[in-house]
Amino acid sequence: MIDHLPQTARSTRIAELDRVLERDADAIEARYERAGLLREEGAFEAAKRDYLELIRRKPTDFAALNDFGTLALNDGYRDAARSLFGEAVRYHPDNPNGRVNLATLLFLIGEHSEARVHFEAALRADPAHIHAHRGMGNLLAELGDAAGARAHRDKGFSNHAVTALPYRGGGSPIAVLLLVSAAGGNIPTASLLDDRIFQTTVMVAEYAEPKAALPRHDLVFNSIGDADLCSEGLDAACAVLARTSRPVINHPAQVLKTGRAANAERLRALPNVVTPRMMTLPKDLLAGQTAAAVIAKNGFGFPLLLRAPGFHTGRYFSRVVNLDDLGPALEVLPSSNVWLIEQLDARDAEGFYRKFRVMIVDRKLYPLHLAISRDWKVHYFRADMAHSAENRRKDGAFLDDMVSVIGQRGVAALERISATLGLDYGGIDFAVNAQGDILFFEANATMVMVPLAPDEKWAYRRPAFAKVFAAIRAMLMNRAIASDAA
C-alpha cells in the first residue's frame, strides 16, 4: 500500500483508485489501498465502507481487521476496535502485531491481566518486538514492578529513541521535536499536533544519544509532564535542550517544579489560594501500631486521603475515614512510599462535590469543565454529568462565563497560580469555597483533554474545546514564526 503520501498526492491517488474500483469492484488490493488512504485523510465513513467490504469478501484477512481496528480506535470507538483486534488475533494468533494492538487497547481500558496475556504472547512470537516491550514496560509500571518495567523499556527504546511521524499536509510543515518519557506521564499530543500542519519527530529523552545531531526542528514541545513520575526523563530533556536554540514549549526545568507536594507547598503563600497539607511517608511507618501517633505527630487527622505517587485518574487513591480503614487502604498501594493528603471540603451548598478544570495555554486561562458528583473522588468521566441535564447546565454556565461562576477573586487567584507555575501548556483542578477562595487540588502539564463523544448532549462543550485547540495551534505557530524571524 502507498503510505504517508503528501496531501495532494494522496488525493490524486484516491481518485485513481476510484476509477479502478468503478471498473472492477473485485480489485481487492485497490480497495485496501484506498481504505488506508481514506483513513489517513480522516474520512472515517468512506474508509469504514471499504474496510467492511474487504472483510465481507475476506473475513479473516489480518490487514483489513487490524487496520479497521486502528481506524475505529482513533475515532473513539473502543468496543468496535476491541472486536476487530480480537478477530485479528483469533484468526492469526501468531502475529505479534495483532497481539500488541489488542493488548494496548486492553491496557488502555484497565484490563491489565488480559493485556499481559497478549503482550507475553507477542514476545513469545517475536522476542525483539519493540512495541511489545514498550507495552509490557507500561503495564509493569502500572502494577508497581519498577525493575521489570525498566528491563522492558531498555529493550523497547535502546537504539530506538527517535521516531519520525508522517506529515500529510500539502505545504511546508512546521517541524516539531516532541520530547517524551519512556516512563509515561506524557501530555497526549495526538489531537494537538495536526499532521497536516506539523511534521513531528518523537524523541524518548532517557534514551537519546547524547552526541547525535538533533532532528531538524523549528521548535521543541516537551510533552513530559509528570514531575513525580518522570524526574529522570525531565533531567534528560534538559540535557537535550542544551543542544538547541529553538523555542521550547514547557521547559522541563519548569515542569520539574510541578510535583503534587511541591505545588501544594509553593502555592500555599498565594493570596486566596488554599492548598492541602501533604507529606510523603514510608508505607511501613503507617502499617504498624504506631500509625495513629505518626499521623497525629505530622499534623493530620481523619478523614484523610492516601495516594501512591505517580498514578492518575484516581488509581491507588483512597479516602481513609478512621484508623480501621488505614490498613486495608495501604495493602493495595504498589509503592513503598505514600502521600498523606489533607482532604479539602469541596462540597457545594447542596452537598455535591465540585471540581473545576481550567487549561493554561500561552499563560492564559481557558475554562474546560465543571464536574459535579456525589462522590468525593471527582473525575468528569465518573461524575454525574451524562445523566443530569441540570449538572450540564451548570457546566455550560461555567464555560460561558467563568468569572460569573467562580468570581473575580477566584480568577485572580488562578492567574497567580498560572504565573507561579510558568507553564506554556497545562491545567489546574480546583474547587471554590464560600468565600470565593480557590481550593487547590492539582496543577501540571498532563491534564488530559478527552475528545468529546459525538452525542448531541455534549454540543455545549465543543466551543470551549475549540478555543483551547485554537489557542494551542496559534501558540505553536507563533513561536515557530518568531524563531524564524529571530
QUIURZI-V7352 format. One record per residue. N is the residue number from 1. RES is the residue in one letter. SS is DSSP state (H for helix, E for strand, - for the rest). OMEGA is omega in radians with two decimals (999 if undefined). NEAR is the number of other ideal C-beta (glycine too) atoms within 12 Angstrom. Layout:
BEGIN
N:RES:SS:OMEGA:NEAR
N:RES:SS:OMEGA:NEAR
END
This chain:
BEGIN
1:M:-:3.03:24
2:I:-:-3.00:21
3:D:-:3.02:18
4:H:-:3.08:21
5:L:-:2.97:25
6:P:-:-2.99:25
7:Q:H:-3.09:25
8:T:H:3.13:16
9:A:H:3.14:21
10:R:H:3.12:33
11:S:H:3.11:21
12:T:H:-3.12:17
13:R:H:3.10:27
14:I:H:3.12:31
15:A:H:3.09:18
16:E:H:-3.12:21
17:L:H:3.05:31
18:D:H:-3.11:23
19:R:H:3.11:15
20:V:H:-3.08:21
21:L:H:3.02:27
22:E:H:3.13:14
23:R:H:-3.05:12
24:D:-:-3.13:14
25:A:-:3.14:17
26:D:-:-3.13:15
27:A:-:-3.02:22
28:I:H:-3.09:25
29:E:H:3.11:23
30:A:H:-3.14:28
31:R:H:-3.14:37
32:Y:H:3.11:34
33:E:H:3.14:31
34:R:H:3.12:38
35:A:H:3.14:40
36:G:H:3.13:35
37:L:H:3.07:37
38:L:H:3.08:32
39:R:H:3.10:37
40:E:H:3.13:35
41:E:H:-3.02:30
42:G:-:3.14:21
43:A:-:-2.99:22
44:F:H:-3.04:25
45:E:H:-3.14:16
46:A:H:3.09:25
47:A:H:3.13:32
48:K:H:-3.14:27
49:R:H:3.13:21
50:D:H:-3.13:38
51:Y:H:3.11:37
52:L:H:3.11:23
53:E:H:3.09:26
54:L:H:-3.12:36
55:I:H:3.08:30
56:R:H:-3.12:18
57:R:H:-3.11:19
58:K:-:-2.98:22
59:P:-:-3.12:19
60:T:-:-3.07:21
61:D:-:-3.06:28
62:F:H:-3.05:30
63:A:H:-3.13:29
64:A:H:-3.14:38
65:L:H:-3.07:38
66:N:H:-3.11:38
67:D:H:3.07:38
68:F:H:3.08:41
69:G:H:3.10:37
70:T:H:3.09:32
71:L:H:-3.11:37
72:A:H:-3.12:30
73:L:H:-3.12:30
74:N:H:3.12:25
75:D:-:3.01:24
76:G:-:-3.12:20
77:Y:-:-3.02:23
78:R:H:-3.13:24
79:D:H:3.12:15
80:A:H:3.13:25
81:A:H:3.14:31
82:R:H:3.13:29
83:S:H:-3.11:21
84:L:H:3.09:37
85:F:H:3.11:41
86:G:H:3.10:27
87:E:H:3.10:29
88:A:H:3.13:36
89:V:H:-3.12:34
90:R:H:-3.11:20
91:Y:H:-3.07:22
92:H:-:-3.03:26
93:P:-:-3.10:22
94:D:-:3.11:17
95:N:-:-3.06:29
96:P:H:-3.11:32
97:N:H:3.09:32
98:G:H:3.12:39
99:R:H:-3.10:39
100:V:H:3.14:38
101:N:H:3.12:41
102:L:H:-3.12:43
103:A:H:-3.13:39
104:T:H:3.10:34
105:L:H:3.13:36
106:L:H:3.08:31
107:F:H:-3.13:32
108:L:H:-3.10:25
109:I:-:3.00:20
110:G:-:3.13:18
111:E:-:-2.94:20
112:H:H:-3.12:27
113:S:H:3.14:16
114:E:H:3.10:25
115:A:H:-3.12:33
116:R:H:3.11:29
117:V:H:-3.06:22
118:H:H:3.03:40
119:F:H:-3.13:39
120:E:H:3.09:27
121:A:H:3.11:29
122:A:H:-3.13:38
123:L:H:3.01:30
124:R:H:3.14:18
125:A:H:-3.13:22
126:D:-:-3.07:22
127:P:-:-3.12:17
128:A:-:-3.06:18
129:H:-:-2.99:30
130:I:H:-3.12:30
131:H:H:3.04:30
132:A:H:3.09:38
133:H:H:3.14:34
134:R:H:3.12:37
135:G:H:3.11:41
136:M:H:3.09:41
137:G:H:3.11:37
138:N:H:-3.11:37
139:L:H:-3.11:38
140:L:H:3.07:30
141:A:H:3.12:35
142:E:H:-3.13:35
143:L:-:3.09:29
144:G:-:3.14:24
145:D:-:-3.05:21
146:A:H:-3.12:22
147:A:H:3.11:14
148:G:H:3.11:24
149:A:H:3.14:30
150:R:H:-3.11:24
151:A:H:-3.13:20
152:H:H:3.12:36
153:R:H:3.10:37
154:D:H:3.14:23
155:K:H:-3.09:27
156:G:H:-3.03:36
157:F:H:3.13:34
158:S:-:-3.09:22
159:N:-:3.10:15
160:H:-:-3.02:23
161:A:-:-3.04:32
162:V:E:3.10:27
163:T:E:3.08:22
164:A:E:3.11:21
165:L:-:-3.10:25
166:P:-:3.01:26
167:Y:-:-3.03:28
168:R:-:3.14:29
169:G:-:-3.11:26
170:G:-:-3.11:18
171:G:-:3.12:14
172:S:-:-3.07:15
173:P:-:2.88:30
174:I:E:-3.06:35
175:A:E:-3.10:30
176:V:E:2.97:41
177:L:E:-3.07:41
178:L:E:3.13:41
179:L:E:3.13:49
180:V:E:3.08:44
181:S:-:3.07:45
182:A:-:-3.09:40
183:A:-:-3.06:37
184:G:-:-3.12:34
185:G:-:-3.11:39
186:N:E:3.04:37
187:I:-:3.03:38
188:P:-:-3.02:23
189:T:-:-3.07:33
190:A:-:-3.13:25
191:S:-:-3.12:24
192:L:-:-3.06:36
193:L:-:-3.12:37
194:D:-:-3.07:26
195:D:-:2.97:31
196:R:-:3.11:24
197:I:-:-3.03:27
198:F:E:3.02:37
199:Q:E:-2.94:31
200:T:E:2.96:38
201:T:E:-3.09:34
202:V:E:3.08:35
203:M:E:3.08:42
204:V:E:-2.90:38
205:A:H:-3.07:39
206:E:H:-3.05:35
207:Y:H:3.14:34
208:A:-:3.10:37
209:E:-:-3.00:22
210:P:-:-3.08:15
211:K:-:-3.12:9
212:A:-:3.09:14
213:A:-:3.11:16
214:L:-:3.05:28
215:P:-:3.10:28
216:R:-:-3.12:19
217:H:-:3.04:37
218:D:-:3.07:35
219:L:E:3.13:39
220:V:E:3.03:42
221:F:E:3.05:43
222:N:E:-3.11:47
223:S:-:3.11:40
224:I:E:-2.94:50
225:G:-:-3.04:45
226:D:-:-3.09:38
227:A:-:-3.13:39
228:D:-:-3.08:38
229:L:-:-2.87:35
230:C:-:-3.12:39
231:S:H:3.11:28
232:E:H:3.13:28
233:G:H:3.13:38
234:L:H:3.06:39
235:D:H:3.11:24
236:A:H:3.11:32
237:A:H:3.08:45
238:C:H:3.12:28
239:A:H:3.09:23
240:V:H:-3.07:40
241:L:H:3.07:33
242:A:-:-3.09:18
243:R:-:3.14:24
244:T:-:3.06:27
245:S:-:-3.12:14
246:R:-:3.13:29
247:P:E:-3.11:31
248:V:E:3.00:37
249:I:E:-3.14:46
250:N:-:3.13:47
251:H:-:-3.09:31
252:P:H:3.10:42
253:A:H:3.07:22
254:Q:H:-3.13:33
255:V:H:3.14:46
256:L:-:-3.10:32
257:K:-:-2.93:28
258:T:-:3.01:44
259:G:-:-3.07:32
260:R:H:-3.10:37
261:A:H:3.13:29
262:A:H:3.11:27
263:N:H:-3.13:35
264:A:H:-3.11:33
265:E:H:-3.02:22
266:R:H:3.13:24
267:L:-:-3.07:36
268:R:-:-3.07:22
269:A:-:-3.09:15
270:L:-:3.09:27
271:P:-:3.04:20
272:N:-:3.05:29
273:V:E:3.10:39
274:V:E:3.13:30
275:T:E:-3.14:33
276:P:-:2.98:33
277:R:-:-3.14:23
278:M:E:3.08:35
279:M:E:3.04:29
280:T:E:-3.13:27
281:L:E:3.01:33
282:P:E:-3.13:19
283:K:H:-3.12:30
284:D:H:-3.12:16
285:L:H:-3.13:24
286:L:H:-3.06:35
287:A:H:-3.06:22
288:G:-:-3.09:18
289:Q:-:-3.14:12
290:T:-:-3.06:17
291:A:H:-3.11:32
292:A:H:-3.14:22
293:A:H:3.12:14
294:V:H:-3.13:25
295:I:H:-3.12:29
296:A:H:-3.12:15
297:K:H:-3.11:16
298:N:-:2.99:23
299:G:-:3.13:14
300:F:-:3.03:29
301:G:-:3.12:19
302:F:-:-0.07:22
303:P:-:3.05:23
304:L:E:-3.14:38
305:L:E:-3.11:35
306:L:E:-3.05:42
307:R:E:3.01:40
308:A:-:3.13:35
309:P:-:3.00:36
310:G:-:-3.14:34
311:F:-:-3.07:29
312:H:-:3.12:27
313:T:-:3.02:22
314:G:-:3.13:24
315:R:-:3.14:23
316:Y:-:-3.09:28
317:F:E:-3.05:31
318:S:E:3.09:31
319:R:E:-3.10:23
320:V:E:-3.03:34
321:V:-:-3.10:18
322:N:-:-3.06:17
323:L:H:-3.14:26
324:D:H:-3.13:12
325:D:H:-2.99:21
326:L:H:-3.10:35
327:G:H:3.11:21
328:P:H:3.13:16
329:A:H:3.13:30
330:L:H:-3.04:30
331:E:H:-3.03:17
332:V:-:-3.10:23
333:L:-:-3.04:33
334:P:-:-3.02:26
335:S:-:3.12:30
336:S:-:3.06:19
337:N:E:3.12:25
338:V:E:3.02:39
339:W:E:2.85:37
340:L:E:-3.07:42
341:I:E:3.03:34
342:E:E:3.10:31
343:Q:-:3.04:29
344:L:-:-3.10:32
345:D:-:-3.07:20
346:A:-:-3.13:33
347:R:E:3.07:23
348:D:-:-3.09:26
349:A:-:3.14:9
350:E:-:3.10:14
351:G:-:3.10:14
352:F:-:3.05:26
353:Y:E:-3.13:30
354:R:E:3.00:39
355:K:E:3.09:41
356:F:E:2.98:44
357:R:E:2.96:41
358:V:E:3.08:43
359:M:E:3.04:42
360:I:E:3.05:40
361:V:E:-3.13:35
362:D:-:3.08:26
363:R:-:3.07:25
364:K:E:-3.06:26
365:L:E:3.11:37
366:Y:E:3.12:36
367:P:E:-3.13:36
368:L:E:3.09:38
369:H:E:2.92:43
370:L:E:3.11:43
371:A:E:-3.10:37
372:I:E:-3.03:36
373:S:E:3.00:30
374:R:-:-3.07:20
375:D:-:-3.11:21
376:W:-:-3.12:30
377:K:-:-2.97:26
378:V:-:2.93:37
379:H:-:-3.04:28
380:Y:-:-3.07:32
381:F:-:3.09:22
382:R:-:-3.03:20
383:A:-:-3.10:30
384:D:-:-3.11:26
385:M:-:-3.07:33
386:A:-:-3.04:21
387:H:-:-3.12:15
388:S:-:3.09:19
389:A:H:3.14:15
390:E:H:3.10:16
391:N:H:3.09:30
392:R:H:3.08:28
393:R:H:3.11:18
394:K:H:3.07:29
395:D:H:3.14:34
396:G:H:3.12:26
397:A:H:3.09:23
398:F:H:-3.13:35
399:L:H:-3.10:33
400:D:H:-3.06:19
401:D:-:-3.06:17
402:M:H:-3.08:34
403:V:H:-3.12:21
404:S:H:-3.07:15
405:V:H:-3.06:27
406:I:H:3.06:37
407:G:H:-3.14:23
408:Q:H:3.12:17
409:R:H:3.13:21
410:G:H:3.14:36
411:V:H:3.11:31
412:A:H:3.10:23
413:A:H:3.11:34
414:L:H:3.11:45
415:E:H:3.08:27
416:R:H:3.09:27
417:I:H:-3.13:43
418:S:H:-3.14:34
419:A:H:3.13:22
420:T:H:-3.14:30
421:L:H:3.14:40
422:G:-:-3.14:26
423:L:-:2.99:40
424:D:-:3.13:35
425:Y:E:3.10:45
426:G:E:-3.13:46
427:G:E:3.12:35
428:I:E:3.01:46
429:D:E:-3.02:38
430:F:E:2.92:44
431:A:E:3.14:39
432:V:E:3.14:38
433:N:-:-3.05:25
434:A:-:3.14:16
435:Q:-:-3.12:16
436:G:-:3.08:23
437:D:-:3.11:29
438:I:E:2.98:39
439:L:E:-2.99:38
440:F:E:3.07:43
441:F:E:-2.98:42
442:E:E:3.01:45
443:A:E:3.11:46
444:N:E:-3.08:41
445:A:-:-3.01:47
446:T:-:3.12:39
447:M:-:-3.01:38
448:V:-:2.97:30
449:M:-:-3.09:32
450:V:-:3.13:21
451:P:-:-3.09:22
452:L:-:3.04:27
453:A:-:-3.09:19
454:P:-:-3.13:13
455:D:-:-3.07:15
456:E:H:-3.12:11
457:K:H:-3.14:20
458:W:H:-3.10:23
459:A:H:-3.10:17
460:Y:H:-3.11:25
461:R:H:-3.01:33
462:R:H:3.13:21
463:P:H:3.13:19
464:A:H:3.09:32
465:F:H:-3.11:28
466:A:H:3.12:19
467:K:H:-3.13:25
468:V:H:-3.14:36
469:F:H:3.12:29
470:A:H:3.13:21
471:A:H:3.11:27
472:I:H:-3.14:36
473:R:H:3.14:28
474:A:H:3.13:20
475:M:H:-3.11:32
476:L:H:-3.11:40
477:M:H:-3.13:26
478:N:H:3.12:22
479:R:H:-3.13:31
480:A:H:3.14:31
481:I:H:3.12:16
482:A:H:3.11:16
483:S:H:3.12:23
484:D:H:-3.13:17
485:A:H:3.14:10
486:A:-:999:12
END
